[in-house]
Amino acid sequence: MNILFVSPEVVPFAKTGGLADVAGAMPKYLGDFGHKVHIVMPLYKMVREKFPDLRPSGKMITVPIGQTEQQATIWSTTLPGSDVPIHFLDNPSYFDREELYGNYKTEGAAKGDFPDNNARFTFLSRGALETAIALDFKPDVVHCNDWQSALTPIYIKTLYANHPFFAKCGTVFTVHNLAYQGIFWHWDITLTGLDWSIFNWRQLEFYGKLNLLKGGLVFSDVINTVSKQYAKEIQTPDFGFGLDGVLRDRSSDLFGIVNGIDYDVWSPDVDDLIPAKYSTDDHKGKAACKKALQEQNNLPTKDVPLLGLISRLDNQKGFDILAPIIDELMKHDMQFVLLGTGDKRYHTLFENITKHYPDKAGINLTFNNKLAHEIEAGADMFLMPSRYEPCGLNQLYSLRYGTVPIVRSTGGLADTIVDATPEALADGTATGFSFEDYSGGALLDTIRRALKLYGNSAAWKKLMLTGMKQDWSWKRSAAEYVSLYETAIQKVQTCNKTDAVHA
């Protein structure tokens, strides 16, 4: 089948979160199944800078935005390590900026989301369809991701409903994080070119505002999230962010597929970013990675449990329950290495921790891809105490690297980690440690369980190797998406037959 994949970010070109990892990996595996995939994303300034050899294809598109017409040149290349085409929409007025979605780091600029984000991603959503037309690529299914491309399935069902390229096209919409919805002033609907008739409480209206994500949920043939547990959680008021009723209405079309990871990049037997390679057959290199990580963080090179954490520093990731127990945790015979940036209060907290416990804590308040690989390889345990986690990737990386995850049982963390209960340890199914109660006490108790088991070298080795042998590859996940695409196409065909009968 022909698959048009629309995403606001794709690794290695541009990334702010896990969506980029998905978009940069899954299309390659779909190609391995014999399907033709074309990806469309914006040509951001960072893409130009990171890939100076990119060149325009000569193809142009025009997209109406409100009362204006915006043009873009299509730049094309392939995903590294594959023959999957990726097309970039070059419109400097929208995308030639330091950041993807807003001014969060640029000094001297007003902080926050770009005020024209609706126009920018209206351009991406409709521009993706115009790109398919310009390239003569007729999709069987269009796969859209998050609010930035949520208008695409709406256009397919409205303005492009009778277009020969899209009349029989199925749509799949993936929600990577429901918290981000693309909510705008209601008058912004005029920028989209859509009729005011669909600005109602069942479709695009959300408490008087325009909600693009809601529109994607309503108009797509099939919806999925990035784990089965998260698909259930977002149908509840606690995790639905105001859209739980919409999702319950679409529950028969809502599926969960756990993200895969790219073992060509994240696997200790092939990873060139770590000090020593290792595998389940020979895992001695992990000790060398641990020693190097300790030295890099000015920690004593001794055999104590080393706990790693790579994260955005905010409450969603569990820092509000980690902060109250961090001093108590540091009293144990262990070490702690953190990599991440975020809320300034947590920057201050961890700066103080490294001052008070210089022999136990290595704090890196930055983003460093190489160090991320080194932490995954060198740590003994990996901490993810998230309040909610649609899927999570680091726990999957950790399993592969023999770094035992300690997680809160939510979303994808619940789907992927089997708690090391006595029964699970005995039957060889345990892969990590998990807890349910969102509290500092539950987190501390679970870490203490892990520290205790670390003292039993035979049990720890068994737990570590069980995790390393898990298959969370994109090959498995991509096969599930193929089934989802077939479901979407079948739904369109069924609707078309029904419409023909009633005509």
N, C-alpha and C positions, 0 to 999 in steps of 0.2 A: 504494500500500500504506500501511497504518498502522504507524508506527514509534514505539515507546516508547524514549526515549533517557535513560539513567540515568547521572548523573555527579556526583561529589562537589564539583566546582567548574566554573563556567561564566563566561567573560568576558561582560559587564563586571561581573558581580555579585560574584564571589569568585575569586581566583587565587593559586596558589603555583607553578604551572609550565605547561608546554606543553599539558597536558590541557585546561586552561581555555580556551585559544585555540581548540583543536579543537572543544570543545563549544559555544563561542559562535559559531562560524562555519559548520561543516559543516551543521547542521540547516537553516540558511537556504537553502543551495544544494539540499538535498534537497527543500525546499519548492518551489524553482524548477522541479524536475523533475516536479512534480505530486503528490508524496507528502505525506501528513499526518504531521507530527512533533509529539510532545509530549515535553517535557523535564521530568525530575524531579530536584531537588537539595535539600539542606537549606537552611533559613532561618537562616543564620548571623547573628551579631550585626552583622558588617560589612555584610551585605546590608541590614539594617534601617537602619543609619546612612547608607549611601551612597544608598539609595533610600527616603526617608521617605514618599513618596507611595504605597508599596505597601500594599495592603489585603487582608484575608482574604476568601476566596471564600464562606465559610459552610459549605463542605464539611468533614467530619471523617472521620478514619480511626482505627482502633484496631489496634495491632500487638502481638502477644504477644512479650515479651522475658523469657525464663526463666519464672519463676512469676508475673510481673507483666504487666499490660496497659498499654501506653503509648499515649497519644493524641496526635494532631496535627491542627491546623487547616491546611487547604490554602490557601496564598496563591498567586494567579495573576496573571501579566502576560504580555507578549510580549517576545521578544528585540528589542532596539532595532534599528530599520530593517527589521523584518520583521513578519509576522503569525503567527510560530511561537510557540505557547503554551509558557510555562515555569511550572512549579508548584513551590512551595517548601513543605517540610514543617516546620511550626512546632512544635517541641518544645523549649522553653527549657532544660529540664534537660540536654539533650544538645548543643544548638547555640548557646546564648546565651553564647558565650565569645569572648575576644579573638582567638584564633587558630583555625585550622581543625582541625589534627591534634594539637597539643601545645603545651606552654609552652616556646617557644624564645626569646621576646623579653621576656615579661612579668617585670618586676622583682619580687623577693620570692617568686616561685613556684618550685616544684620543676621543674627543666628536664627535658624529654623528652616522649615521646608521652603523650597522655592515657591513663590506665590503663583507662578504660571505652570505648576505641575500638571494641572488638568489638561492644559493645552499641549504640553510636552508629550504626555502619554496618550492623549487622544491621537496625536500624530503617530506615535508608535503603533497603536492598536489598529488604526485604519491604514496606516502606511504599510503594515505587514501584509494586508490583503492586496493592496496596490502593488507591492513588490512581487507577490506570487503571480499576479496578472502580467506584470512587466517581464518577468522571467519565464513566462509560459509554464509555470509549475502548478498544475491543477491538483489540489490536495484532496485526499479521501477523508482526512481528519485534520483539524486544527487544534493543537494543544497549547493552551494559554496558561500563564503562571502569574498569580497574585494580581493585585488591583491595577498594576501598571498596564496590564494587557487585558483587563476584564471587559473593555468595550468591544474587543474583537468578536466574541460570540454574540454580543448584542447586534453588531453590524450584520453578521451573517444571517441573523433571524429577521432583520428589518431592511436596512438600505440595500443589502446585497442578496436578499432572499431569492430574487429571480435571476441573479447573475449565473451564467452557465458554469462558472468555476466553483460555485459554492452552494448551488441549489440542492445537491445531494451530499453535502459535506457534513460529517459529524463533528461535534465540538466537545473537547474535554478541558475542564478548568481545574487546575490544581491550586489548592490553598496551602501555602507553605507556613503562613502564620496569620491567623484570623484577626490578630490585634491591629494589623495594618490594613486599612480599608479604602483609602482614597476618598475621603469625605470632603466635599467642596460646597461653596455657596450655590444655592439652587439655580441662580441665573447662569451658572457655568454650563448648564445643559445646552445653551445656545452655541457654545463652542464645539460641541460634539456633532451637530447637524441632526440630532435625533428629534423626533416629534415630542412635543410636550405631553402628548397623551400617555406616554409610558412613564411620566413623572407622577407616580401614584404609589400608595403604600405597599402594593404588592410587587412593584418592580424596582424603580430607581429611587423613590423618595425614602428618606430616613430621618425622622424627626425634623422635617422641614428642609433638609439638606439633600444634596446629590451624593449618593453612595455608589461608587463604581463597583466595588467588590460585590455588593448586594446584587447589582445588575448581572454580573458574571454568574453568580449563583443561580439566579432565576432563569437566565436565558440559555445556559449551557445544557447540552444533552446529558452529559455525565459530569459529576463532580468527584474529585477525590482529594484527600489529605494525605500527608506523608507518614501516617501510621494508622493502624486500625483503632488503637485506643483513642487517639486524638479525634478520629472521626466520630466516636461516641461522645467524647467530652464536649466537643463544640456544639452539641445539640442540647446542652444544659445551660441554665442561666449563669453558672459560675464561669464558664469558659466560652460562652457564645458571643460575648461582646455585643449584645443587642441583636444578634442575627440568629439566635438559637431557634426561634420560631420558623424562620425561613428554612433553616437546615432540617428541621423536623418535617416540614412540608415536603422537602426533597429527599427524605431519608432513603427511599427506594432507589434513588439515583446517586447516592453518596457512598463512596468506597474508601478504604484505607489501604495504602501500599507503602510499606516501609522503604525509605530511601536505601539505595545501595551505596557502596563506596568503590572508588577506582583503585583496584589492587595493583595497577601499573604505577600508581603514585604513592599509595599508602599501604606499604607492606615491607616489613623489615628485611626481607630477603632480596629486595631490589632497590631499596631506598638509598640514594647517593647522598642524602642530606644528613645522615646519621654517622657517628664515628665508626661503627662496626655493624655489619649485616649479620642477621641470624634468622633461624626458622624453628619450626617445631622439632625437626630432626637434630638440629644443633643450635641450641639457644644460649651458648656461652657468650656470644657477642652482646647480649643484653647487659651483662655485668660491666662490660667496657663502656657501654652507653651511659650507664648509671654513674660510673666514675667520672666520665667526661662532663656530665650534667652537673655533678657536685662541684667539680673544679671550676666550671664556668660561672657558677653562682656563689663561689667563695664559701662553699660548705665543706665540712670535714669529709674526707673520703672513707667512710666507715659503713658497715653493714647495718643500717637501721632502715625502717620503712620510709620510702620517699614518696610523698603524696604530690601529684601534679594537678594543675588546674589551668585550663586555657578557656577564656570566656570574655564576653562583654560584661563589664562590671555594673550590673543593675539588679533590681529586685526580682525581675522575672527569672533570672539565673540562680536565685537562691541566696544572694549575698545578704539579704535582710535576716536570714536565719543563721548564716555563717558568722556574721559580724559579732553577735553576742557570745559566741563560744570560742572565738579564735584564740583568746588568751588561755582558756582552759585546754584547748587542743595543743597549744605549744608546750604545755607542761609534760607531755608524753615524750618518750624517747623516739623521735621521728624527725623528718625533715619535710619542708614544704616549698614547692617552686610554683610560682604563679606567672602567667603571661596574659595580659589583657589591658584594655582601657575602658573608660566609661564614666560613671558618676564620680564627681570630684570627691565626695565624702568617702568613697571607698579607696580612692587614690590616697587620701590622707591616712585612712585606717592602715593600709598595708605599708605605707612609708614608715609609720610608727612601729609596725610589727617587725620590719627588718632592722630597725634601730634597737628594739628591745631584745630581739632574738637573732643576732647576726649569724650565729652558728646553726640556726635551724631554718631560717626563711630566706629564700631567694626570690625577690620581687622584681618583675620586669613589666613596667607600666608602659607598654608599647605594643606594636604588632610586628611580628618577625616570623615569617613562614618557616625559615630554617630552624629557629628555636622551637617552634610548634612541633616539628618532626622530632627534634631532640628530646623534648619533654615526653612525647608519646613513647619513645624508645627507652628513655632512661628512668622514668618513674616506675615505681612498683604498683601504685594505685592511681586512679584518676577520679576526680571528684566532680559530680554533676548534680547538685541538690536543687534542681530547677522547680519553681512553682508550677510552671507548665512548660512542656517541651514538645512541639508538634512532631518532631522526629528525633533530632539530635544526630550528629555525625561523630562527635568525638568519642562517644562510648563505643562506636563501631570501629573507629581507628584503634582505640585502646585494646579492644579484644584482639585485634590482629597483631598488635605489638606485645601481647602478653602483659599488658598493664591493666590490672583488675579494676573494673569500674565500680564506683560507689555512687548510686543514683537514687533520686526520689522516684517512686513508682508512678509515673505519669506519662501520658502520650507515648512517644516512641521509646522512651526509656523503659516503660512497662512492657512493651512488646518485644524488647531485644535482650533484656537482662534477667536471668534466672537467679533469684536470691540464694545465697549460700546457707540455706537451712541445713540442719543435720541430715535430713532426708535427701535433699538435692546433692549434698556433698557425697553421701554414701552411694547414690545411684549414678553419679558422674554427670548430672545435668546442670549443676551450678556453674554460672559464668561470672558472677559478681555479687555485690551486696546492694540491697534496696530497702527503702523504708517508705511508709505511706503518710504518716502524720507530718504536716508541714510545720515543723518546729525545730528550734535549735537543739532541744533535748534529744529528739529522735535522730537528728543528724549526728550528734556527738556519740550516741549509743552505737550507731551503725559503724562509724569510723572505728570505734573501740573494738567492735566485733572483728573488723578487718585487721586491725593491729594485732589482735590476739591470734588470729589464724596465721598471720605471717610468721609467727614464732614456730609453727609446725611446718617445717620445710617440705615434707612429703605432701601434705595436704595442699599447701600453697602451690607447689609445682603442678599438681594435678588440676587445680582450679585454673591456673594460668594457661596450661596447655589445652584444656577444654575450650577456653575462650579463643585461643589462636586457631583452633580447627573449625570454628563456625564459618558458615558461608553467608556473608552479607554483601556479596558482589552485585554489581549492576546487571550482570547476566540474569540473575534470579528476578530482580525487580523489573527489568525491561520486559521480561516475558509476561509479567502481570499487567504491564501497561499495554502490551499488544492485545491482550484479552479485553482491556478496558476500551481500547480504540474500536475493536470489533463490536462491542456492546453499543457504543455511540453511533456507529455507522448503521447497525441494525435498527436502532431506535428511529433514526431519520428515515430509513427505508420503510419501516412500518407506518410512520406518520404520513409519508407521501402516499402510500397505498390507501390509507384511510381517507385522506383528503380527496384522492381520485374517485373513490367510491361515492363520497358525499357530494362530489362536484355535479 
